[in-house]
Amino acid sequence: MPGILPKTSARPGPGRVVLLGAGPGSADLLTVRGARLLGLADVVLHDALVGPDVLALCAQARLVAVGKRAGQASMPQDEINAKLVLAAQEHALVIRLKGGDPMLFGRADEEMQALEAAGIPYEVVPGVTTAFAAAAASRQPLTKRGVARSVAFFTSTNGDGQPEQTSLPSCDTLVQYMGGREAIQTAERLLAAGKSPEMPVLAVENCSLPQQRILRLSLAELAQGRLEQLRQGHSGPVLVMAGWAMQVRPSQS
């Protein structure tokens, strides 16, 4: 079977793969190690949400778009795995560049299994996950003494053939990744479970990018679809944080 990319050099064995976290979006939130590796890469297989400023750091590399977007036509995971393995068989340094952190909603498990089965060495370089960048951008800590001492990251997005998630984590602060329309159902479930309609909710769209927007609303407003109304005419990934730690401080008013 022909390779997806031309060979750059002949070697006795496969190259090395790095599963690399691109962070929340802004190129200057990459780790120093991540930026250095991007500058050395032969091939970069990147997610759809990795922006041009980050990709500019690996201008010498062959770029392969393998993005997956919820609700849109995207490359099957098996095909991504195959491209990753084949690229590593043909090149010295291959980077699988993932938004946020590879080990959080990054499908790292499937890709690591594929690399292990093929005998390809790899390492994982973490990135700043969007929840931390969103908390920093909004100046709302995810934990707060006397108010919130537990945090849960979750998503309602399921893979093909997987059962729908019907339960929610039980903790003080809920952080929902890919939380656009799905966040409305989350709010409905929280209200049905007895949570206060006044519970503060904070949504961050396009976190860390120039077009970032921070939206504040209540749990009741979220359940009523207010978030979708506020986002009309806008597009971009949304992270939703709910809990009393999101309450506006008097100095923020």
Secondary structure, 3 states (H helix, E strand, C coil): CCCCCCCCCCCCCCCEEEEEECECCCHHHCCHHHHHHHCCCCEEEECCCCCHHHHHHHCCCEEEECCCCCCCCCCCHHHHHHHHHHHHHHCCEEEEEECECCCCCCCHHHHHHHHHHCCCCEEEECCCCHHHHHHHHHCCCCCECCCECCEEEECCCCCCCCCCCCCCCCCCEEEECCCCCHHHHHHHHHHHCCCCCCCEEEEEECCCCCCCEEEEEEHHHHHCCHHHHHCCCCCCCEEEEECHHHCCCHHHC
